[in-house]
Amino acid sequence: MSGSISQLSEATFAEEVNGAAETVLVDFWAEWCGPCKTIAPILEELAGEQAGKLKIGKVDVDDNQGLARQYGVQSIPTMIVFKDGVEVHRMVGARGKAQLLEDLSTYL
């Protein structure tokens, strides 16, 4: 994983998400999740292309079950968009790059 995507945990989540100047996309995922692995390279691309407008973080639901519960994550991948620390959009399931950019366009 490149440095452009942050690994978030219960200890760092609030600071990373609430303190961000830009829109934050948080990917709730797990190592064993096939669709999660499918979208990982797409998120890497977006992190580079949208730097300064979009911050991307990943939460491993196996290691951070409290966060998954707190945000009502029942299926993965679940991607939640935060603006000023508030959830503004939620996407469940894998998406291609074009669909993901379309879903995010309002917030970038």
MDTraj code that builds the backbone (N, CA, C; nanometers):
import mdtraj as md
import numpy as np

residues = "MET SER GLY SER ILE SER GLN LEU SER GLU ALA THR PHE ALA GLU GLU VAL ASN GLY ALA ALA GLU THR VAL LEU VAL ASP PHE TRP ALA GLU TRP CYS GLY PRO CYS LYS THR ILE ALA PRO ILE LEU GLU GLU LEU ALA GLY GLU GLN ALA GLY LYS LEU LYS ILE GLY LYS VAL ASP VAL ASP ASP ASN GLN GLY LEU ALA ARG GLN TYR GLY VAL GLN SER ILE PRO THR MET ILE VAL PHE LYS ASP GLY VAL GLU VAL HIS ARG MET VAL GLY ALA ARG GLY LYS ALA GLN LEU LEU GLU ASP LEU SER THR TYR LEU".split()
xyz = np.array([
    [0.0845, -0.1184, 0.0000],
    [0.0000, 0.0000, 0.0000],
    [0.0887, 0.1243, 0.0000],
    [0.0536, 0.2202, -0.0806],
    [0.1359, 0.3409, -0.0908],
    [0.1086, 0.4335, 0.0265],
    [0.1942, 0.5315, 0.0421],
    [0.1780, 0.6284, 0.1496],
    [0.0591, 0.7201, 0.1292],
    [-0.0005, 0.7169, 0.0112],
    [-0.1111, 0.8082, -0.0170],
    [-0.2436, 0.7595, 0.0415],
    [-0.2474, 0.6361, 0.0893],
    [-0.3666, 0.5835, 0.1554],
    [-0.3307, 0.5527, 0.2998],
    [-0.4097, 0.6070, 0.3914],
    [-0.3827, 0.5891, 0.5339],
    [-0.4510, 0.4638, 0.5864],
    [-0.3811, 0.3907, 0.6714],
    [-0.4427, 0.2815, 0.7454],
    [-0.5045, 0.3439, 0.8694],
    [-0.6349, 0.3341, 0.8827],
    [-0.7030, 0.3950, 0.9970],
    [-0.7352, 0.2889, 1.1013],
    [-0.7336, 0.3324, 1.2262],
    [-0.7681, 0.2433, 1.3360],
    [-0.8627, 0.3184, 1.4292],
    [-0.9101, 0.2486, 1.5300],
    [-0.9978, 0.3142, 1.6262],
    [-0.9247, 0.4296, 1.6947],
    [-0.7937, 0.4180, 1.7088],
    [-0.7150, 0.5227, 1.7749],
    [-0.6935, 0.6453, 1.6863],
    [-0.6880, 0.6266, 1.5530],
    [-0.6540, 0.7381, 1.4639],
    [-0.7716, 0.7894, 1.3820],
    [-0.8823, 0.7183, 1.3809],
    [-0.9937, 0.7490, 1.2914],
    [-1.0442, 0.8923, 1.3076],
    [-1.0803, 0.9312, 1.4286],
    [-1.1404, 1.0636, 1.4509],
    [-1.0475, 1.1755, 1.4071],
    [-0.9201, 1.1653, 1.4432],
    [-0.8244, 1.2692, 1.4067],
    [-0.8072, 1.2781, 1.2554],
    [-0.7920, 1.1635, 1.1901],
    [-0.7694, 1.1598, 1.0455],
    [-0.8912, 1.2084, 0.9669],
    [-1.0099, 1.1692, 1.0096],
    [-1.1321, 1.2017, 0.9342],
    [-1.1848, 1.3398, 0.9721],
    [-1.1992, 1.3668, 1.1001],
    [-1.2562, 1.4946, 1.1433],
    [-1.1617, 1.6109, 1.1195],
    [-1.0312, 1.5845, 1.1208],
    [-0.9341, 1.6913, 1.1050],
    [-0.8934, 1.7189, 0.9611],
    [-0.9501, 1.6456, 0.8670],
    [-0.9092, 1.6609, 0.7268],
    [-0.9736, 1.7839, 0.6629],
    [-0.8928, 1.8570, 0.5871],
    [-0.9432, 1.9733, 0.5141],
    [-1.0205, 1.9293, 0.3903],
    [-0.9800, 1.8157, 0.3325],
    [-1.0434, 1.7685, 0.2106],
    [-1.1499, 1.6624, 0.2416],
    [-1.2224, 1.6229, 0.1391],
    [-1.3182, 1.5129, 0.1498],
    [-1.2402, 1.3856, 0.1814],
    [-1.2983, 1.3000, 0.2666],
    [-1.2327, 1.1752, 0.3051],
    [-1.3195, 1.0574, 0.2612],
    [-1.2578, 0.9638, 0.1907],
    [-1.3228, 0.8380, 0.1538],
    [-1.2627, 0.7290, 0.2415],
    [-1.3474, 0.6633, 0.3206],
    [-1.2995, 0.5566, 0.4078],
    [-1.3512, 0.4238, 0.3527],
    [-1.2569, 0.3355, 0.3236],
    [-1.2865, 0.2026, 0.2706],
    [-1.2812, 0.1022, 0.3852],
    [-1.3972, 0.0464, 0.4204],
    [-1.4036, -0.0606, 0.5197],
    [-1.3843, -0.1913, 0.4441],
    [-1.2803, -0.2678, 0.4796],
    [-1.2393, -0.3836, 0.4020],
    [-1.1848, -0.4925, 0.4944],
    [-1.1501, -0.6060, 0.4341],
    [-1.0816, -0.7146, 0.5057],
    [-0.9915, -0.7873, 0.4069],
    [-0.8865, -0.8466, 0.4588],
    [-0.7876, -0.9170, 0.3760],
    [-0.8501, -1.0307, 0.2950],
    [-0.9493, -1.0971, 0.3510],
    [-1.0105, -1.2140, 0.2871],
    [-1.1191, -1.1773, 0.1856],
    [-1.1479, -1.0503, 0.1691],
    [-1.2584, -1.0042, 0.0839],
    [-1.2117, -0.9845, -0.0607],
    [-1.2599, -1.0689, -0.1513],
    [-1.2227, -1.0600, -0.2927],
    [-1.2559, -0.9265, -0.3570],
    [-1.3811, -0.8783, -0.3453],
    [-1.4145, -0.7483, -0.4048],
    [-1.3308, -0.6338, -0.3468],
    [-1.2911, -0.6455, -0.2202],
    [-1.2058, -0.5427, -0.1593],
    [-1.0715, -0.5366, -0.2301],
    [-1.0180, -0.6533, -0.2645],
    [-0.8906, -0.6590, -0.3352],
    [-0.9034, -0.6046, -0.4767],
    [-1.0217, -0.6216, -0.5364],
    [-1.0470, -0.5721, -0.6710],
    [-1.0418, -0.4196, -0.6770],
    [-1.0981, -0.3534, -0.5758],
    [-1.1027, -0.2065, -0.5794],
    [-0.9767, -0.1407, -0.5240],
    [-0.8915, -0.2166, -0.4566],
    [-0.7713, -0.1571, -0.3964],
    [-0.6858, -0.0798, -0.4967],
    [-0.6549, -0.1361, -0.6166],
    [-0.5732, -0.0586, -0.7110],
    [-0.6446, 0.0663, -0.7623],
    [-0.7762, 0.0611, -0.7708],
    [-0.8538, 0.1780, -0.8148],
    [-0.8412, 0.2891, -0.7102],
    [-0.8505, 0.2514, -0.5832],
    [-0.8369, 0.3507, -0.4766],
    [-0.6962, 0.4097, -0.4750],
    [-0.5958, 0.3264, -0.5036],
    [-0.4573, 0.3763, -0.5127],
    [-0.4460, 0.4828, -0.6218],
    [-0.5053, 0.4545, -0.7387],
    [-0.5030, 0.5511, -0.8492],
    [-0.5705, 0.6810, -0.8089],
    [-0.6891, 0.6693, -0.7494],
    [-0.7636, 0.7893, -0.7098],
    [-0.6881, 0.8709, -0.6058],
    [-0.6208, 0.8032, -0.5139],
    [-0.5450, 0.8743, -0.4104],
    [-0.4391, 0.9633, -0.4743],
    [-0.3749, 0.9138, -0.5794],
    [-0.2744, 0.9942, -0.6487],
    [-0.3360, 1.1032, -0.7347],
    [-0.4386, 1.0669, -0.8090],
    [-0.4997, 1.1612, -0.9043],
    [-0.5774, 1.2724, -0.8352],
    [-0.6367, 1.2436, -0.7207],
    [-0.7224, 1.3410, -0.6529],
    [-0.6548, 1.4017, -0.5292],
    [-0.5224, 1.3884, -0.5205],
    [-0.4493, 1.4433, -0.4063],
    [-0.4824, 1.5910, -0.3887],
    [-0.5080, 1.6291, -0.2643],
    [-0.5453, 1.7677, -0.2348],
    [-0.6950, 1.7881, -0.2330],
    [-0.7689, 1.7021, -0.3026],
    [-0.9152, 1.7110, -0.3036],
    [-0.9791, 1.5960, -0.2276],
    [-0.9091, 1.4811, -0.2270],
    [-0.9647, 1.3602, -0.1674],
    [-0.8566, 1.2894, -0.0873],
    [-0.8900, 1.2558, 0.0346],
    [-0.8024, 1.1764, 0.1204],
    [-0.8676, 1.0392, 0.1338],
    [-0.7878, 0.9332, 0.1201],
    [-0.8431, 0.7984, 0.1283],
    [-0.7815, 0.7264, 0.2469],
    [-0.8680, 0.6632, 0.3237],
    [-0.8244, 0.5828, 0.4372],
    [-0.8905, 0.4461, 0.4305],
    [-0.8238, 0.3479, 0.4890],
    [-0.8760, 0.2121, 0.4902],
    [-0.8887, 0.1647, 0.6342],
    [-1.0000, 0.0980, 0.6630],
    [-1.0241, 0.0401, 0.7943],
    [-1.0410, -0.1098, 0.7765],
    [-0.9503, -0.1872, 0.8345],
    [-0.9615, -0.3329, 0.8332],
    [-1.0668, -0.3704, 0.9376],
    [-1.1803, -0.4241, 0.8919],
    [-1.2910, -0.4513, 0.9830],
    [-1.2589, -0.5633, 1.0816],
    [-1.1674, -0.6514, 1.0475],
    [-1.1283, -0.7577, 1.1402],
    [-1.0508, -0.7015, 1.2587],
    [-0.9675, -0.6010, 1.2339],
    [-0.8866, -0.5406, 1.3393],
    [-0.9577, -0.4261, 1.4113],
    [-1.0641, -0.3734, 1.3515],
    [-1.1339, -0.2561, 1.4059],
    [-1.2847, -0.2786, 1.4064],
    [-1.3269, -0.3826, 1.4749],
    [-1.4683, -0.4184, 1.4759],
    [-1.5560, -0.3100, 1.5388],
    [-1.4998, -0.2358, 1.6333],
    [-1.5756, -0.1270, 1.6955],
    [-1.6126, -0.0191, 1.5956],
    [-1.5199, 0.0165, 1.5071],
    [-1.5494, 0.1170, 1.4036],
    [-1.6537, 0.0651, 1.3056],
    [-1.6401, -0.0611, 1.2677],
    [-1.7381, -0.1198, 1.1755],
    [-1.8775, -0.1154, 1.2377],
    [-1.8859, -0.1482, 1.3648],
    [-2.0150, -0.1426, 1.4358],
    [-2.0659, 0.0003, 1.4450],
    [-1.9755, 0.0917, 1.4818],
    [-2.0134, 0.2329, 1.4993],
    [-2.0752, 0.2905, 1.3717],
    [-2.0219, 0.2502, 1.2566],
    [-2.0710, 0.3042, 1.1299],
    [-2.1682, 0.2095, 1.0591],
    [-2.2125, 0.1062, 1.1270],
    [-2.3147, 0.0171, 1.0725],
    [-2.2708, -0.0573, 0.9478],
    [-2.1430, -0.0925, 0.9404],
    [-2.0919, -0.1648, 0.8243],
    [-2.1298, -0.3121, 0.8388],
    [-2.2129, -0.3601, 0.7460],
    [-2.2577, -0.4983, 0.7508],
    [-2.2078, -0.5796, 0.6326],
    [-2.1694, -0.5126, 0.5259],
    [-2.1141, -0.5778, 0.4069],
    [-1.9875, -0.5031, 0.3680],
    [-1.8918, -0.5772, 0.3135],
    [-1.7711, -0.5114, 0.2653],
    [-1.7469, -0.5503, 0.1206],
    [-1.6874, -0.4623, 0.0420],
    [-1.6410, -0.3308, 0.0835],
    [-1.7563, -0.2320, 0.1023],
    [-1.7450, -0.1510, 0.2043],
    [-1.8314, -0.0346, 0.2233],
    [-1.7405, 0.0861, 0.2224],
    [-1.7728, 0.1834, 0.1391],
    [-1.6949, 0.3066, 0.1316],
    [-1.7841, 0.4222, 0.1767],
    [-1.7375, 0.4948, 0.2768],
    [-1.8140, 0.6061, 0.3318],
    [-1.7379, 0.7354, 0.3032],
    [-1.8105, 0.8336, 0.2507],
    [-1.7527, 0.9644, 0.2199],
    [-1.7864, 1.0583, 0.3348],
    [-1.6826, 1.1241, 0.3879],
    [-1.6989, 1.2209, 0.4962],
    [-1.6574, 1.3584, 0.4469],
    [-1.7374, 1.4568, 0.4812],
    [-1.7060, 1.5976, 0.4523],
    [-1.7159, 1.6707, 0.5852],
    [-1.6095, 1.7373, 0.6245],
    [-1.6053, 1.8064, 0.7544],
    [-1.6399, 1.7120, 0.8692],
    [-1.5950, 1.5866, 0.8588],
    [-1.6158, 1.4885, 0.9646],
    [-1.7537, 1.4255, 0.9700],
    [-1.8407, 1.4607, 0.8744],
    [-1.9779, 1.4100, 0.8732],
    [-1.9976, 1.3183, 0.7530],
    [-2.0622, 1.2041, 0.7749],
    [-2.0914, 1.1138, 0.6637],
    [-2.1884, 1.1803, 0.5677],
    [-2.1504, 1.1856, 0.4395],
    [-2.2363, 1.2482, 0.3389],
    [-2.2789, 1.1508, 0.2292],
    [-2.2099, 1.0369, 0.2193],
    [-2.2437, 0.9411, 0.1139],
    [-2.1881, 0.8046, 0.1528],
    [-2.2598, 0.6983, 0.1115],
    [-2.2174, 0.5622, 0.1419],
    [-2.2347, 0.4766, 0.0175],
    [-2.1341, 0.3947, -0.0093],
    [-2.1377, 0.3024, -0.1235],
    [-2.1048, 0.1629, -0.0712],
    [-2.1878, 0.0660, -0.1063],
    [-2.1647, -0.0718, -0.0645],
    [-2.1395, -0.1553, -0.1892],
    [-2.0299, -0.2296, -0.1872],
    [-1.9955, -0.3141, -0.3007],
    [-1.8878, -0.2514, -0.3870],
    [-1.8235, -0.3370, -0.4642],
    [-1.7149, -0.2910, -0.5519],
    [-1.7715, -0.2095, -0.6675],
    [-1.6909, -0.1139, -0.7146],
    [-1.7265, -0.0288, -0.8273],
    [-1.6035, -0.0121, -0.9144],
    [-1.6288, 0.0126, -1.0407],
    [-1.5203, 0.0482, -1.1311],
    [-1.4807, 0.1926, -1.1073],
    [-1.3708, 0.2322, -1.1656],
    [-1.3191, 0.3670, -1.1457],
    [-1.4173, 0.4738, -1.1929],
    [-1.4759, 0.4546, -1.3105],
    [-1.5692, 0.5546, -1.3650],
    [-1.6895, 0.5726, -1.2726],
    [-1.7450, 0.4621, -1.2240],
    [-1.8611, 0.4698, -1.1347],
    [-1.8230, 0.5361, -1.0026],
    [-1.7063, 0.5027, -0.9513],
    [-1.6609, 0.5613, -0.8263],
    [-1.6409, 0.7122, -0.8402],
    [-1.5795, 0.7547, -0.9505],
    [-1.5607, 0.8978, -0.9747],
    [-1.6956, 0.9691, -0.9887],
    [-1.7888, 0.9041, -1.0533],
    [-1.9227, 0.9637, -1.0671],
    [-1.9877, 0.9803, -0.9302],
    [-1.9784, 0.8757, -0.8484],
    [-2.0366, 0.8820, -0.7134],
    [-1.9712, 0.9902, -0.6274],
    [-1.8419, 1.0134, -0.6500],
    [-1.7665, 1.1106, -0.5698],
    [-1.7720, 1.2531, -0.6235],
    [-1.8155, 1.2695, -0.7486],
    [-1.8055, 1.4002, -0.8165],
    [-1.8685, 1.5142, -0.7381],
    [-1.9771, 1.4908, -0.6704],
    [-2.0443, 1.5948, -0.5932],
    [-1.9570, 1.6467, -0.4786],
    [-1.8671, 1.5614, -0.4301],
    [-1.7922, 1.5938, -0.3088],
    [-1.6486, 1.6377, -0.3340],
    [-1.6066, 1.6371, -0.4602],
    [-1.4685, 1.6753, -0.4919],
    [-1.4594, 1.8204, -0.5358],
])
top = md.Topology()
chain = top.add_chain()
for i, resn in enumerate(residues, 1):
    res = top.add_residue(resn, chain, resSeq=i)
    for name in ("N", "CA", "C"):
        top.add_atom(name, md.element.get_by_symbol(name[0]), res)
traj = md.Trajectory(xyz[None], top)
